[in-house]
């Protein structure tokens, strides 16, 4: 007998970190919640990272996911922006890890391939497929939609991800 697995997908960002929660049972997906944690751009970096930590920790505490999935960072031409994104990503990976959840990582192309069938696509295609996969889905903005797509990607790949993590552990 299978159990329902609750997954939190996280789209890291320093200004806005999207989160999406789904339940998966076998091949079925069910939307639970989604949203965005924001940081105040007028504050110093450490304070902004604390805001992301505290907001995401509240989401994890409220929804009690079993597993987490985070989108991998891409490197862009602005080294300072890439570094800040990496720091935000570290914080958002820490939150579920500290809550005892296994944390998997997925490249942006892998997320798109899992949701729309190809590794490159427009945001609108992702939004449309999320609505097809989970008719009751609700999201405000691209960050929450991207986080839901990351959760869907993990739902489709979680068996392989668990095997990889077990092999690395030991």
NORHUFEN-V375150 format. One record per backbone hydrogen bond with DSSP energy under -1.0 kcal/mol. NH is the residue of the N-H (numbers start at 0). CO is the residue of the C=O. E is the energy in kcal/mol with one decimal. If there is no record, write none. Layout:
nh=NH co=CO e=E
nh=NH co=CO e=E
This chain:
nh=4 co=23 e=-2.8
nh=6 co=21 e=-2.9
nh=7 co=66 e=-2.3
nh=8 co=19 e=-3.1
nh=9 co=68 e=-2.5
nh=10 co=17 e=-2.5
nh=16 co=36 e=-3.0
nh=17 co=10 e=-1.9
nh=18 co=34 e=-2.6
nh=19 co=8 e=-2.1
nh=20 co=32 e=-3.5
nh=21 co=6 e=-2.3
nh=22 co=29 e=-2.7
nh=23 co=4 e=-2.6
nh=24 co=27 e=-2.0
nh=27 co=24 e=-2.2
nh=29 co=22 e=-2.5
nh=31 co=20 e=-2.4
nh=32 co=20 e=-1.4
nh=34 co=18 e=-2.5
nh=36 co=16 e=-2.9
nh=38 co=14 e=-1.9
nh=42 co=39 e=-2.1
nh=47 co=43 e=-2.1
nh=48 co=44 e=-2.5
nh=49 co=45 e=-1.9
nh=50 co=46 e=-2.1
nh=51 co=47 e=-2.1
nh=52 co=48 e=-2.5
nh=53 co=49 e=-3.1
nh=54 co=50 e=-2.4
nh=55 co=51 e=-2.5
nh=56 co=52 e=-2.7
nh=57 co=53 e=-1.8
nh=58 co=54 e=-1.5
nh=59 co=55 e=-2.6
nh=60 co=56 e=-2.5
nh=61 co=57 e=-2.4
nh=62 co=58 e=-2.6
nh=63 co=59 e=-1.9
nh=65 co=5 e=-2.9
nh=66 co=5 e=-1.7
nh=67 co=101 e=-2.5
nh=68 co=7 e=-2.3
nh=69 co=103 e=-2.7
nh=70 co=9 e=-1.8
nh=71 co=105 e=-2.9
nh=78 co=76 e=-1.0
nh=81 co=77 e=-2.3
nh=82 co=78 e=-2.4
nh=83 co=79 e=-2.3
nh=84 co=80 e=-2.4
nh=85 co=81 e=-2.3
nh=86 co=82 e=-2.0
nh=87 co=83 e=-2.3
nh=88 co=84 e=-2.7
nh=89 co=85 e=-2.1
nh=90 co=86 e=-1.8
nh=91 co=87 e=-2.4
nh=92 co=88 e=-1.7
nh=93 co=89 e=-1.8
nh=94 co=90 e=-1.9
nh=96 co=92 e=-1.5
nh=97 co=93 e=-3.1
nh=98 co=94 e=-1.1
nh=99 co=96 e=-1.5
nh=100 co=95 e=-2.6
nh=103 co=67 e=-2.5
nh=105 co=69 e=-2.0
nh=110 co=106 e=-2.0
nh=111 co=107 e=-2.2
nh=112 co=108 e=-2.4
nh=113 co=109 e=-2.1
nh=114 co=110 e=-1.7
nh=115 co=111 e=-3.3
nh=116 co=112 e=-1.1
nh=125 co=121 e=-1.5
nh=126 co=122 e=-2.6
nh=127 co=123 e=-2.4
nh=128 co=124 e=-2.4
nh=129 co=125 e=-2.5
nh=130 co=126 e=-1.7
nh=131 co=127 e=-1.5
nh=132 co=128 e=-3.1
nh=133 co=129 e=-2.4
nh=136 co=133 e=-2.6
nh=144 co=140 e=-1.7
nh=145 co=141 e=-3.0
nh=146 co=142 e=-2.0
nh=147 co=143 e=-2.1
nh=148 co=144 e=-2.2
nh=149 co=145 e=-2.1
nh=150 co=146 e=-2.0
nh=151 co=147 e=-2.4
nh=152 co=148 e=-2.5
nh=153 co=149 e=-2.2
nh=154 co=150 e=-2.3
nh=155 co=151 e=-2.0
nh=156 co=152 e=-1.4
nh=157 co=153 e=-1.6
nh=160 co=156 e=-2.4
nh=161 co=157 e=-2.4
nh=162 co=158 e=-1.8
nh=163 co=159 e=-2.2
nh=164 co=160 e=-2.5
nh=165 co=161 e=-2.2
nh=166 co=162 e=-2.2
nh=167 co=163 e=-2.3
nh=168 co=164 e=-2.0
nh=169 co=165 e=-1.3
